[in-house]
């Protein structure tokens, strides 16, 4: 008997429960009250459960009806999602979009972008991963992600296409009581070499043999940017961080910016680019994601 339960019956049940009467549900659905009453009665027969108590002026949900109303809403919601996703797929939209972001990319842009994506593509799930260095390229090359935002681009990867986004300003920082902050002048290579530099390390082999922004032979390597941040605040070394991530630390003097001798006039800029596989260009959702990133990063005060 349960195999005969229809989506229309569930919709009628939900409408009647929410409207408070069969006549109101009929007006909402554009049907006669008698049609609504018959649909509910048929559903009750099939479920072998009384959904409404009809002894009063208005039908009231029974205890069983209240429990089954939640199940009916879940089924109806699932069918709506199925229909919306099928419609998107029929129009060429990806069934889901997986994106891997460089850990240095501004989080404020990511959150705004995700919110806009949810409104533009409500039927397309978004999967977001955060990696460092070669981890972004590896996720793309392995096919685990459709799009990536890369910081330090791994050279000699012809399988990937990149599109410039923004340059993220990096600052060299140390704790207020670190010896380097006491010198009161731009730091020389010899100054830096005497102290441990905290460096973000690559979990992959893609950047093996390459160094990015390493100025000291004495290094501690961490695979997590949050851990590096904590180590810097604890005075365990000095190192580079995205300016936006340590803005509050600098204001509160939990960290102090240190200046390197012969540093570029506009500071150290880490270029960011959207990337994807040459054999798997983005579909409508992916293309929208890249274009929206370009628009947001163009307005981003955290980058250049």
Secondary structure, DSSP 8 states (H G I E B T S, - for coil): -GGG--HHHHHHHHHHHHHSSHHHHHHHHT--HHHHHHHHHHHHHHHTS--EE-SSSS-EE-HHHHHHHHHHHHHHHHHHHHHHHHHHHHTT--SEEEEEEETTS-HHHHHHHHHHHHHH-TTSEEEEEEE-THHHHHHHHTTS-SEEEESS--SS-TTEEEEEEEEEEEEEEE-TTSGGGGS-S-B-HHHHHTS-EEEE--SSSTTTT--SS---S-EEEES-HHHHHHHHHTTS-BEEEEGGGGHHHHHTTSSEE--BTT--TT-EEEEEEEEEETTS---HHHHHHHHHHHHHHHT-TTB-
